[in-house]
Amino acid sequence: LFLATLTYDTLRFEYEDFPETKEPVWILGRKYSVFTEKEEILLDVTSRLWFTYRKNFPAIGGTGPTSDTGWGCMLRCGQMIFAQALVCRHLGRDWRWIKGKRQMDNYFNVLNAFIDKKDSYYSIHQIAQMGVGEGKSIGQWYGPNTVAQVLKKLATFDTWSSLAVHIAMDNTVVMEEIRRLCQSNVPCAGAAACPALESDVLYNGCPEDVGLRERLPLWKPLVLLIPLRLGLTEINEAYIETLKHCFMMPQSLGVIGGKPNSAHYFIGYVGEELIYLDPHTTQPAVEPSESGCLPDESFHCQHPPCRMSIAELDPSIAVGFFCNTEADFNDWCQQIKKLSLVRGALPMFELVERQPSHFSNPDVLNLTPDSSDADRLERFFDSEDEDFEILSL
C-alpha cells in the first residue's frame, strides 16, 4: 500500500527495459519488434500525453483540494485516454513528440485542454466538479465507468474537437445508436449546421452548391468507451486474447483500469504483459510562462514504460476506440466481428445492429422504470469502488 504513494525518483530500479523477445510489441494499434525498433517503441510511448498527480494547483471549486495525490489516479487515466483521442483527432496517430523541438499550435491546444485550472475543458477541476452530478464528492475515487460518463459530458463543451462520445453500456455496442450520434451534423439539418461559404447563394438556409455537401463533415469523429467487468475479483482468462486484440486495432485508444489501489492507462502489450503509463507520481502543477508558452516536458514519460502481468489486471476496465471517419468505424465493426471467430477468445462485448428489445424493458434488470441511468451504471460498474482504498497522505 505504501509503495503506491512513493514517487518515481525513489523507484528508479523498477524501470526495466523491454525484454529481449521475439514477441511483437503492440502500442495502440502499431506493431513493433524489440530487436529492430526499440527506439521507435520508446518514441511512440514518450509521445503519448502522460498525466500524473499534481500539487499546488488552484483549489478545486475555489476551496477544495490543491493536489490530487492519493485520489486522482483514475481521473488522470481518463485524461490520458481522452488526450490520445484528441491527439488522433488534431495531430494524427503518426505524430511524435521530440524533446526540445518546437511543436505545432494544435499540440499546445490539445495540452491546454487538460491543464490543471478550472477553465480547461478536461482539467482535473472540471472532472472532479462534473463528477458531483454523478454522485461522487470531490476527492472521492472514481471507477472507469464514472470517469467515462464525466468525460462524455465535458466533451460537449469542446466545440474545437467536435467529438461524438458514446459509452456502450450493458456490454453491448449498438451500431445504429453510434451512426445516429455521429451523423447528427448532416448538412441541411438547419442553417446553423450548414455554414455558408462566401458568395454561395442560400436556399432555405443551405447553399445551392450541392458539391459543398462533400466538404461538410458527415461524420463526427467518434470516441467509443466500453466499460466492462471481465470477471468477479480477477480477470477471467478467457478474455485475455480478446483484450490483446483491442491493442492491435488501429482505432485503439487503450484501456483504463488497474489493480486494487491504483489505476493505470494501458497502451499496449508484449507477450503476457500489459504496457502502461502510471499516474502515481506527484509533480508540481505547471503554469504557462509569461510568453504564454507551456513547459511541456513533464507531460511526457521519458523512461521505459511500466509493465505488469495481464493476469493481475482488476476485472473492471473501460476500453477505448477512436474512429475519425465512418470508414474507420465500419472497419472497426468488421474487426470485432472477425474477432468473435477467433478460437479461445471470448468476446468481451456484443456488437449488434440495433437495440435489443429487452434493453428497453427495465424489469429485466429488476429496476424501477424511473431509475436513472446513473444509478444503473453505478450498480453495474462501480462496485469496484469498494475494492479501492483512498491512500491517506
Contacts in CASP RR format, 6 or more apart in sequence:
PFRMAT RR
TARGET T0000
AUTHOR 0000-0000-0000
METHOD contacts of the structure
MODEL  1
LFLATLTYDTLRFEYEDFPETKEPVWILGRKYSVFTEKEEILLDVTSRLW
FTYRKNFPAIGGTGPTSDTGWGCMLRCGQMIFAQALVCRHLGRDWRWIKG
KRQMDNYFNVLNAFIDKKDSYYSIHQIAQMGVGEGKSIGQWYGPNTVAQV
LKKLATFDTWSSLAVHIAMDNTVVMEEIRRLCQSNVPCAGAAACPALESD
VLYNGCPEDVGLRERLPLWKPLVLLIPLRLGLTEINEAYIETLKHCFMMP
QSLGVIGGKPNSAHYFIGYVGEELIYLDPHTTQPAVEPSESGCLPDESFH
CQHPPCRMSIAELDPSIAVGFFCNTEADFNDWCQQIKKLSLVRGALPMFE
LVERQPSHFSNPDVLNLTPDSSDADRLERFFDSEDEDFEILSL
1 261 0 8 1.000
1 389 0 8 1.000
1 391 0 8 1.000
3 11 0 8 1.000
4 70 0 8 1.000
4 261 0 8 1.000
4 262 0 8 1.000
4 280 0 8 1.000
4 391 0 8 1.000
5 69 0 8 1.000
5 70 0 8 1.000
5 280 0 8 1.000
5 391 0 8 1.000
5 393 0 8 1.000
7 281 0 8 1.000
7 282 0 8 1.000
8 281 0 8 1.000
8 303 0 8 1.000
14 306 0 8 1.000
15 303 0 8 1.000
15 304 0 8 1.000
15 306 0 8 1.000
16 304 0 8 1.000
16 307 0 8 1.000
17 304 0 8 1.000
18 25 0 8 1.000
18 34 0 8 1.000
18 38 0 8 1.000
18 41 0 8 1.000
18 270 0 8 1.000
18 304 0 8 1.000
19 34 0 8 1.000
19 270 0 8 1.000
20 34 0 8 1.000
20 35 0 8 1.000
21 34 0 8 1.000
21 270 0 8 1.000
21 271 0 8 1.000
22 35 0 8 1.000
23 34 0 8 1.000
23 270 0 8 1.000
23 271 0 8 1.000
24 31 0 8 1.000
24 32 0 8 1.000
24 33 0 8 1.000
24 270 0 8 1.000
25 31 0 8 1.000
25 32 0 8 1.000
25 33 0 8 1.000
25 34 0 8 1.000
25 37 0 8 1.000
25 41 0 8 1.000
25 268 0 8 1.000
25 269 0 8 1.000
25 270 0 8 1.000
25 275 0 8 1.000
26 32 0 8 1.000
26 244 0 8 1.000
26 247 0 8 1.000
26 248 0 8 1.000
26 268 0 8 1.000
26 269 0 8 1.000
26 270 0 8 1.000
27 41 0 8 1.000
27 44 0 8 1.000
27 45 0 8 1.000
27 247 0 8 1.000
27 267 0 8 1.000
27 268 0 8 1.000
27 275 0 8 1.000
28 44 0 8 1.000
28 48 0 8 1.000
28 84 0 8 1.000
28 93 0 8 1.000
28 247 0 8 1.000
28 252 0 8 1.000
28 253 0 8 1.000
28 254 0 8 1.000
28 267 0 8 1.000
28 268 0 8 1.000
29 247 0 8 1.000
29 248 0 8 1.000
29 249 0 8 1.000
29 250 0 8 1.000
29 251 0 8 1.000
29 252 0 8 1.000
30 44 0 8 1.000
30 93 0 8 1.000
31 248 0 8 1.000
32 40 0 8 1.000
32 41 0 8 1.000
32 44 0 8 1.000
34 41 0 8 1.000
34 270 0 8 1.000
42 304 0 8 1.000
43 96 0 8 1.000
43 98 0 8 1.000
44 96 0 8 1.000
45 267 0 8 1.000
45 275 0 8 1.000
45 277 0 8 1.000
45 301 0 8 1.000
45 304 0 8 1.000
45 305 0 8 1.000
46 97 0 8 1.000
46 300 0 8 1.000
46 301 0 8 1.000
46 302 0 8 1.000
47 95 0 8 1.000
47 96 0 8 1.000
47 97 0 8 1.000
47 300 0 8 1.000
48 80 0 8 1.000
48 83 0 8 1.000
48 84 0 8 1.000
48 87 0 8 1.000
48 267 0 8 1.000
48 277 0 8 1.000
48 300 0 8 1.000
48 301 0 8 1.000
49 79 0 8 1.000
49 80 0 8 1.000
49 83 0 8 1.000
49 84 0 8 1.000
49 87 0 8 1.000
49 110 0 8 1.000
49 111 0 8 1.000
49 114 0 8 1.000
49 299 0 8 1.000
49 300 0 8 1.000
50 80 0 8 1.000
50 277 0 8 1.000
50 279 0 8 1.000
50 299 0 8 1.000
50 300 0 8 1.000
50 301 0 8 1.000
51 76 0 8 1.000
51 77 0 8 1.000
51 79 0 8 1.000
51 80 0 8 1.000
51 83 0 8 1.000
51 114 0 8 1.000
51 279 0 8 1.000
51 299 0 8 1.000
52 76 0 8 1.000
52 278 0 8 1.000
52 279 0 8 1.000
52 280 0 8 1.000
52 281 0 8 1.000
52 282 0 8 1.000
52 283 0 8 1.000
52 298 0 8 1.000
53 67 0 8 1.000
53 68 0 8 1.000
53 69 0 8 1.000
53 70 0 8 1.000
53 72 0 8 1.000
53 73 0 8 1.000
53 76 0 8 1.000
53 279 0 8 1.000
53 280 0 8 1.000
53 281 0 8 1.000
53 282 0 8 1.000
53 283 0 8 1.000
54 67 0 8 1.000
54 68 0 8 1.000
54 116 0 8 1.000
54 124 0 8 1.000
54 282 0 8 1.000
54 283 0 8 1.000
54 284 0 8 1.000
54 285 0 8 1.000
54 286 0 8 1.000
55 66 0 8 1.000
55 67 0 8 1.000
55 69 0 8 1.000
55 282 0 8 1.000
55 283 0 8 1.000
55 284 0 8 1.000
55 285 0 8 1.000
56 66 0 8 1.000
56 67 0 8 1.000
56 284 0 8 1.000
56 285 0 8 1.000
57 66 0 8 1.000
57 67 0 8 1.000
57 116 0 8 1.000
57 117 0 8 1.000
57 124 0 8 1.000
57 125 0 8 1.000
57 285 0 8 1.000
58 66 0 8 1.000
58 116 0 8 1.000
58 117 0 8 1.000
58 118 0 8 1.000
58 125 0 8 1.000
59 65 0 8 1.000
59 66 0 8 1.000
60 66 0 8 1.000
60 118 0 8 1.000
60 124 0 8 1.000
60 125 0 8 1.000
60 128 0 8 1.000
60 129 0 8 1.000
60 138 0 8 1.000
61 118 0 8 1.000
61 125 0 8 1.000
61 129 0 8 1.000
61 138 0 8 1.000
62 118 0 8 1.000
64 138 0 8 1.000
65 71 0 8 1.000
65 138 0 8 1.000
65 139 0 8 1.000
67 282 0 8 1.000
68 75 0 8 1.000
68 76 0 8 1.000
68 124 0 8 1.000
68 128 0 8 1.000
68 139 0 8 1.000
69 282 0 8 1.000
69 391 0 8 1.000
69 393 0 8 1.000
70 390 0 8 1.000
70 391 0 8 1.000
70 393 0 8 1.000
71 139 0 8 1.000
71 140 0 8 1.000
71 141 0 8 1.000
71 390 0 8 1.000
71 391 0 8 1.000
72 124 0 8 1.000
72 139 0 8 1.000
72 141 0 8 1.000
72 142 0 8 1.000
72 279 0 8 1.000
73 262 0 8 1.000
73 263 0 8 1.000
73 264 0 8 1.000
73 279 0 8 1.000
73 280 0 8 1.000
74 141 0 8 1.000
74 142 0 8 1.000
74 143 0 8 1.000
74 144 0 8 1.000
74 146 0 8 1.000
74 147 0 8 1.000
74 256 0 8 1.000
74 257 0 8 1.000
74 263 0 8 1.000
75 124 0 8 1.000
75 127 0 8 1.000
75 128 0 8 1.000
75 142 0 8 1.000
75 147 0 8 1.000
76 124 0 8 1.000
76 263 0 8 1.000
76 265 0 8 1.000
76 279 0 8 1.000
77 144 0 8 1.000
77 147 0 8 1.000
77 256 0 8 1.000
77 257 0 8 1.000
77 263 0 8 1.000
77 264 0 8 1.000
77 265 0 8 1.000
77 279 0 8 1.000
78 127 0 8 1.000
78 147 0 8 1.000
78 148 0 8 1.000
78 151 0 8 1.000
78 256 0 8 1.000
78 265 0 8 1.000
79 114 0 8 1.000
79 122 0 8 1.000
79 124 0 8 1.000
79 127 0 8 1.000
80 256 0 8 1.000
80 265 0 8 1.000
80 277 0 8 1.000
80 279 0 8 1.000
81 225 0 8 1.000
81 253 0 8 1.000
81 254 0 8 1.000
81 255 0 8 1.000
81 256 0 8 1.000
81 265 0 8 1.000
81 318 0 8 1.000
81 320 0 8 1.000
82 122 0 8 1.000
82 151 0 8 1.000
82 155 0 8 1.000
82 223 0 8 1.000
83 110 0 8 1.000
83 113 0 8 1.000
83 114 0 8 1.000
83 122 0 8 1.000
84 253 0 8 1.000
84 254 0 8 1.000
84 322 0 8 1.000
85 163 0 8 1.000
85 221 0 8 1.000
85 223 0 8 1.000
85 253 0 8 1.000
85 322 0 8 1.000
86 110 0 8 1.000
86 113 0 8 1.000
86 161 0 8 1.000
87 93 0 8 1.000
87 95 0 8 1.000
87 110 0 8 1.000
88 253 0 8 1.000
88 322 0 8 1.000
88 324 0 8 1.000
89 161 0 8 1.000
89 163 0 8 1.000
89 221 0 8 1.000
89 322 0 8 1.000
89 324 0 8 1.000
90 106 0 8 1.000
90 107 0 8 1.000
90 109 0 8 1.000
90 110 0 8 1.000
90 161 0 8 1.000
91 104 0 8 1.000
91 106 0 8 1.000
91 107 0 8 1.000
91 110 0 8 1.000
93 250 0 8 1.000
95 107 0 8 1.000
97 103 0 8 1.000
97 107 0 8 1.000
97 300 0 8 1.000
99 297 0 8 1.000
99 300 0 8 1.000
99 302 0 8 1.000
103 296 0 8 1.000
108 293 0 8 1.000
108 294 0 8 1.000
108 296 0 8 1.000
109 160 0 8 1.000
111 294 0 8 1.000
111 296 0 8 1.000
111 299 0 8 1.000
112 120 0 8 1.000
112 294 0 8 1.000
113 120 0 8 1.000
113 121 0 8 1.000
113 122 0 8 1.000
113 158 0 8 1.000
113 161 0 8 1.000
114 120 0 8 1.000
114 121 0 8 1.000
114 122 0 8 1.000
114 123 0 8 1.000
115 123 0 8 1.000
115 286 0 8 1.000
115 288 0 8 1.000
115 294 0 8 1.000
116 123 0 8 1.000
116 124 0 8 1.000
116 125 0 8 1.000
116 285 0 8 1.000
116 286 0 8 1.000
117 123 0 8 1.000
117 125 0 8 1.000
118 125 0 8 1.000
118 126 0 8 1.000
120 126 0 8 1.000
121 154 0 8 1.000
121 155 0 8 1.000
121 157 0 8 1.000
121 158 0 8 1.000
122 151 0 8 1.000
122 154 0 8 1.000
122 158 0 8 1.000
126 154 0 8 1.000
127 147 0 8 1.000
127 150 0 8 1.000
127 151 0 8 1.000
127 154 0 8 1.000
128 138 0 8 1.000
128 139 0 8 1.000
129 138 0 8 1.000
130 150 0 8 1.000
130 153 0 8 1.000
130 154 0 8 1.000
131 142 0 8 1.000
131 146 0 8 1.000
131 150 0 8 1.000
132 138 0 8 1.000
133 374 0 8 1.000
134 146 0 8 1.000
134 149 0 8 1.000
134 150 0 8 1.000
134 374 0 8 1.000
135 374 0 8 1.000
135 378 0 8 1.000
136 142 0 8 1.000
136 146 0 8 1.000
139 390 0 8 1.000
140 390 0 8 1.000
141 385 0 8 1.000
141 388 0 8 1.000
141 390 0 8 1.000
142 150 0 8 1.000
142 385 0 8 1.000
143 263 0 8 1.000
143 316 0 8 1.000
143 381 0 8 1.000
143 382 0 8 1.000
143 384 0 8 1.000
143 385 0 8 1.000
143 388 0 8 1.000
144 227 0 8 1.000
144 256 0 8 1.000
144 257 0 8 1.000
144 263 0 8 1.000
144 316 0 8 1.000
144 317 0 8 1.000
144 318 0 8 1.000
144 381 0 8 1.000
144 384 0 8 1.000
145 167 0 8 1.000
145 227 0 8 1.000
145 316 0 8 1.000
145 318 0 8 1.000
145 377 0 8 1.000
145 378 0 8 1.000
145 380 0 8 1.000
145 381 0 8 1.000
145 382 0 8 1.000
146 377 0 8 1.000
146 378 0 8 1.000
146 381 0 8 1.000
146 382 0 8 1.000
147 256 0 8 1.000
147 318 0 8 1.000
148 167 0 8 1.000
148 225 0 8 1.000
148 227 0 8 1.000
148 318 0 8 1.000
149 167 0 8 1.000
149 374 0 8 1.000
149 377 0 8 1.000
151 165 0 8 1.000
151 225 0 8 1.000
152 165 0 8 1.000
152 166 0 8 1.000
152 167 0 8 1.000
152 225 0 8 1.000
155 161 0 8 1.000
155 163 0 8 1.000
155 165 0 8 1.000
155 223 0 8 1.000
161 221 0 8 1.000
162 185 0 8 1.000
162 217 0 8 1.000
162 220 0 8 1.000
162 221 0 8 1.000
163 220 0 8 1.000
163 221 0 8 1.000
163 222 0 8 1.000
163 223 0 8 1.000
164 178 0 8 1.000
164 181 0 8 1.000
164 182 0 8 1.000
164 184 0 8 1.000
164 220 0 8 1.000
164 221 0 8 1.000
164 222 0 8 1.000
164 223 0 8 1.000
165 222 0 8 1.000
165 223 0 8 1.000
165 225 0 8 1.000
166 177 0 8 1.000
166 178 0 8 1.000
166 181 0 8 1.000
166 222 0 8 1.000
166 223 0 8 1.000
166 224 0 8 1.000
166 225 0 8 1.000
167 225 0 8 1.000
167 226 0 8 1.000
167 227 0 8 1.000
168 174 0 8 1.000
168 224 0 8 1.000
168 225 0 8 1.000
168 226 0 8 1.000
168 227 0 8 1.000
168 349 0 8 1.000
169 227 0 8 1.000
169 373 0 8 1.000
169 376 0 8 1.000
169 377 0 8 1.000
169 380 0 8 1.000
170 359 0 8 1.000
170 380 0 8 1.000
171 226 0 8 1.000
171 228 0 8 1.000
171 348 0 8 1.000
171 349 0 8 1.000
171 350 0 8 1.000
172 349 0 8 1.000
172 350 0 8 1.000
172 351 0 8 1.000
172 352 0 8 1.000
172 356 0 8 1.000
172 359 0 8 1.000
173 224 0 8 1.000
173 226 0 8 1.000
173 336 0 8 1.000
173 349 0 8 1.000
173 350 0 8 1.000
173 351 0 8 1.000
173 352 0 8 1.000
174 352 0 8 1.000
174 353 0 8 1.000
174 354 0 8 1.000
174 355 0 8 1.000
175 333 0 8 1.000
175 351 0 8 1.000
175 352 0 8 1.000
175 353 0 8 1.000
175 354 0 8 1.000
176 353 0 8 1.000
176 354 0 8 1.000
176 355 0 8 1.000
177 355 0 8 1.000
178 222 0 8 1.000
178 224 0 8 1.000
178 329 0 8 1.000
179 326 0 8 1.000
179 329 0 8 1.000
181 220 0 8 1.000
181 222 0 8 1.000
182 219 0 8 1.000
182 220 0 8 1.000
182 221 0 8 1.000
182 222 0 8 1.000
182 323 0 8 1.000
182 326 0 8 1.000
182 329 0 8 1.000
183 218 0 8 1.000
183 219 0 8 1.000
183 220 0 8 1.000
184 220 0 8 1.000
185 193 0 8 1.000
185 216 0 8 1.000
185 217 0 8 1.000
185 218 0 8 1.000
185 220 0 8 1.000
186 193 0 8 1.000
186 218 0 8 1.000
187 193 0 8 1.000
187 194 0 8 1.000
187 206 0 8 1.000
187 212 0 8 1.000
187 213 0 8 1.000
187 216 0 8 1.000
187 218 0 8 1.000
188 194 0 8 1.000
188 204 0 8 1.000
188 205 0 8 1.000
188 206 0 8 1.000
190 205 0 8 1.000
190 206 0 8 1.000
191 202 0 8 1.000
191 205 0 8 1.000
191 206 0 8 1.000
194 205 0 8 1.000
194 206 0 8 1.000
194 207 0 8 1.000
194 216 0 8 1.000
196 202 0 8 1.000
196 205 0 8 1.000
196 207 0 8 1.000
197 207 0 8 1.000
197 209 0 8 1.000
197 212 0 8 1.000
200 207 0 8 1.000
200 208 0 8 1.000
200 209 0 8 1.000
200 212 0 8 1.000
201 207 0 8 1.000
201 208 0 8 1.000
202 208 0 8 1.000
218 326 0 8 1.000
219 325 0 8 1.000
219 326 0 8 1.000
219 329 0 8 1.000
221 322 0 8 1.000
221 323 0 8 1.000
221 324 0 8 1.000
221 325 0 8 1.000
222 321 0 8 1.000
222 322 0 8 1.000
222 323 0 8 1.000
222 324 0 8 1.000
222 328 0 8 1.000
222 329 0 8 1.000
223 253 0 8 1.000
223 320 0 8 1.000
223 321 0 8 1.000
223 322 0 8 1.000
224 320 0 8 1.000
224 321 0 8 1.000
224 322 0 8 1.000
224 323 0 8 1.000
224 332 0 8 1.000
225 318 0 8 1.000
225 319 0 8 1.000
225 320 0 8 1.000
226 318 0 8 1.000
226 319 0 8 1.000
226 320 0 8 1.000
226 321 0 8 1.000
226 348 0 8 1.000
226 349 0 8 1.000
227 316 0 8 1.000
227 317 0 8 1.000
227 318 0 8 1.000
227 377 0 8 1.000
227 381 0 8 1.000
228 316 0 8 1.000
228 317 0 8 1.000
228 318 0 8 1.000
228 319 0 8 1.000
228 348 0 8 1.000
228 349 0 8 1.000
229 315 0 8 1.000
229 316 0 8 1.000
229 380 0 8 1.000
229 381 0 8 1.000
229 384 0 8 1.000
230 236 0 8 1.000
230 239 0 8 1.000
230 243 0 8 1.000
230 313 0 8 1.000
230 315 0 8 1.000
230 316 0 8 1.000
230 317 0 8 1.000
230 348 0 8 1.000
231 239 0 8 1.000
231 315 0 8 1.000
232 315 0 8 1.000
233 315 0 8 1.000
234 311 0 8 1.000
234 314 0 8 1.000
234 315 0 8 1.000
235 243 0 8 1.000
235 310 0 8 1.000
235 311 0 8 1.000
235 313 0 8 1.000
235 314 0 8 1.000
235 315 0 8 1.000
236 315 0 8 1.000
236 346 0 8 1.000
237 311 0 8 1.000
238 344 0 8 1.000
238 345 0 8 1.000
238 346 0 8 1.000
239 346 0 8 1.000
239 348 0 8 1.000
240 310 0 8 1.000
240 311 0 8 1.000
241 342 0 8 1.000
241 344 0 8 1.000
241 345 0 8 1.000
241 346 0 8 1.000
242 339 0 8 1.000
242 342 0 8 1.000
242 345 0 8 1.000
242 346 0 8 1.000
242 347 0 8 1.000
242 348 0 8 1.000
243 255 0 8 1.000
243 310 0 8 1.000
243 319 0 8 1.000
243 348 0 8 1.000
244 269 0 8 1.000
244 310 0 8 1.000
245 335 0 8 1.000
245 339 0 8 1.000
245 342 0 8 1.000
245 345 0 8 1.000
246 252 0 8 1.000
246 254 0 8 1.000
246 255 0 8 1.000
246 319 0 8 1.000
246 320 0 8 1.000
246 321 0 8 1.000
246 348 0 8 1.000
247 254 0 8 1.000
247 255 0 8 1.000
247 266 0 8 1.000
247 267 0 8 1.000
247 268 0 8 1.000
247 269 0 8 1.000
249 321 0 8 1.000
249 332 0 8 1.000
249 335 0 8 1.000
250 328 0 8 1.000
250 331 0 8 1.000
251 321 0 8 1.000
251 322 0 8 1.000
251 323 0 8 1.000
251 328 0 8 1.000
251 331 0 8 1.000
251 332 0 8 1.000
252 320 0 8 1.000
252 321 0 8 1.000
253 320 0 8 1.000
253 321 0 8 1.000
253 322 0 8 1.000
254 265 0 8 1.000
254 266 0 8 1.000
254 267 0 8 1.000
254 268 0 8 1.000
254 319 0 8 1.000
254 320 0 8 1.000
255 265 0 8 1.000
255 266 0 8 1.000
255 317 0 8 1.000
255 318 0 8 1.000
255 319 0 8 1.000
255 320 0 8 1.000
256 263 0 8 1.000
256 264 0 8 1.000
256 265 0 8 1.000
256 266 0 8 1.000
256 317 0 8 1.000
256 318 0 8 1.000
257 263 0 8 1.000
257 264 0 8 1.000
257 265 0 8 1.000
257 266 0 8 1.000
257 313 0 8 1.000
257 314 0 8 1.000
257 316 0 8 1.000
257 317 0 8 1.000
257 318 0 8 1.000
258 264 0 8 1.000
258 266 0 8 1.000
258 276 0 8 1.000
258 313 0 8 1.000
258 314 0 8 1.000
258 317 0 8 1.000
259 308 0 8 1.000
259 312 0 8 1.000
259 313 0 8 1.000
259 314 0 8 1.000
260 314 0 8 1.000
260 387 0 8 1.000
260 388 0 8 1.000
260 389 0 8 1.000
261 388 0 8 1.000
261 389 0 8 1.000
261 391 0 8 1.000
262 278 0 8 1.000
262 280 0 8 1.000
263 279 0 8 1.000
264 276 0 8 1.000
264 277 0 8 1.000
264 278 0 8 1.000
264 279 0 8 1.000
264 306 0 8 1.000
264 308 0 8 1.000
265 276 0 8 1.000
265 277 0 8 1.000
265 278 0 8 1.000
265 279 0 8 1.000
266 274 0 8 1.000
266 275 0 8 1.000
266 276 0 8 1.000
266 313 0 8 1.000
267 275 0 8 1.000
267 276 0 8 1.000
267 277 0 8 1.000
267 305 0 8 1.000
268 274 0 8 1.000
268 275 0 8 1.000
268 276 0 8 1.000
269 275 0 8 1.000
269 310 0 8 1.000
270 307 0 8 1.000
272 309 0 8 1.000
272 310 0 8 1.000
272 311 0 8 1.000
273 307 0 8 1.000
273 308 0 8 1.000
273 309 0 8 1.000
273 310 0 8 1.000
274 307 0 8 1.000
274 308 0 8 1.000
274 309 0 8 1.000
274 310 0 8 1.000
274 313 0 8 1.000
275 305 0 8 1.000
275 306 0 8 1.000
275 307 0 8 1.000
276 305 0 8 1.000
276 306 0 8 1.000
276 307 0 8 1.000
276 308 0 8 1.000
277 301 0 8 1.000
277 305 0 8 1.000
277 306 0 8 1.000
278 306 0 8 1.000
283 298 0 8 1.000
286 294 0 8 1.000
286 295 0 8 1.000
286 296 0 8 1.000
286 298 0 8 1.000
286 299 0 8 1.000
288 294 0 8 1.000
289 295 0 8 1.000
314 384 0 8 1.000
314 387 0 8 1.000
315 384 0 8 1.000
316 381 0 8 1.000
316 383 0 8 1.000
316 384 0 8 1.000
319 348 0 8 1.000
321 332 0 8 1.000
322 328 0 8 1.000
323 329 0 8 1.000
323 332 0 8 1.000
333 351 0 8 1.000
336 351 0 8 1.000
337 351 0 8 1.000
339 345 0 8 1.000
339 347 0 8 1.000
340 347 0 8 1.000
340 351 0 8 1.000
358 364 0 8 1.000
362 368 0 8 1.000
362 369 0 8 1.000
362 371 0 8 1.000
365 376 0 8 1.000
367 375 0 8 1.000
367 376 0 8 1.000
END
